[in-house]
Amino acid sequence: MESGNSTMVTEFILLGLTQSQDAQIVVFVLVSIFYLIILPGNFLIILTIKSDPGLAAPLYFFLGNLAFLDASYSFIVAPRMLVDFFSEKKVISYSCCITQLFFLHFLGTGEMFSCGHGL
């Protein structure tokens, strides 16, 4: 006799921040603006640090790493969220969710160790 739950999760339903279409448009515009500011800003920091030989101090090395991690966070979360604002069926598969969660934790751990908080 089997007593455990044998159901398997294949996808998650994303309810979102709001059900109002007008609010979704406002949030979409805000997230898009921040996404379009964050990415070039972080890449500009990285490019400046790499191109100027006077910025070879450890402070700038860690600043460049943090800019890279911040840009990576944006690549993981924002595109999926922007797509889901206008999709009819807001679902994410189990494997995509676990992959996204893995990279968020991986980058979070990298940030923790690069800032010295993990020591």
N, C-alpha and C positions, 0 to 999 in steps of 0.2 A: 504494500500500500504506500503510495507516494503522498507525502504530506506537505511538501514545499510548493511554492508558486513556480510554475514552469513557463510563464509567459516571458517573451523576449521583447525588449524595446528595440524598435527599428528606426523610429524618428521622434522628434520632439515638436510640439506645436508651439510656435512663438506668438504669444498674444500681443506683444508690443507694448509701447508706452501708453498708447491711447487708441481708442476705437474711432475717434472723430477724424474724418478725412481732412478737415481744415487744420487740425492740430498736427496731423501727420505731415502735411506739407510744410508747416512752419518748422517742425523738428528736422525734416529732411533738408531744408534750406540751411538751417543753423549747423547741422552736422557737416553738410557739404562745404560750407564756408570754412569751418574750423579745419576740416580735412585738407582743403586747398591751401590753408595757411601753414599748418603743421608740417606737411611734407616738404615744401620748398624751404621753409625755415630751417629744418633739421639738416637737409642736404646742403644748404648754404653754410651752416656751421661746420659740417664735415669737410666741405670743399675748402673753406677758408683755413681750417687747421692743417689740412694736407698740403695746401699750396704755399703757405707762408713758412719758410724755414725758421723764422724767429719764434714760432709757436710750437717749439719742441719740448716744452716743459711738461712734467707729468700732469699738471692741472689740465692742460689742453688735450692730452691723451685721454683722460677720463671724461672730459667734456665731450669729446668726439664719440667716445663709446656710448655715453648716455644719449647723445643725439641719435645715434644709430638705433639704440634700443627703443627710443621713443617713436622713431619712424617705423620700426618694425611692429610695434603695438598698433599703430595706425593701419598698417597693411593687413593685420589679422582681423581686426574688429570692424572697422568702418565700411569696407566695401560690401560685406554681407548685410550689414544693417541698412545701408542705402538701398540695396536691391529689395530687401524685405518690406520697405515702406510702400512699394507700389505693386507687390505681387499679391495675387488673389489668395493663394494657399501659402501661408507663412509657416513653413516647416523646415527643419534641419535634420538631416539624417544623423543617426547615432555616430557613425564613423567620422562625419564632418565635425560634429560637436566635440568628440573626443580629441580629434586632431587640433582643433582650435584651442581647446583647453590645454593640451600638451604644450603648444607653442607659447601660450600666455604664461604658463608656469615656468617653462624653460627660459623665457626672456626675463621674467620676474626674478628667477634665481640668478641669472647673469647680472641683472641690475643690483641685486643684493650683494653679490660678491665683488662687483666692480666698485661699489661705494664703500666697501669695508664693513658693512653691517653683518656679514656672515662670519666674521672672525671671532 
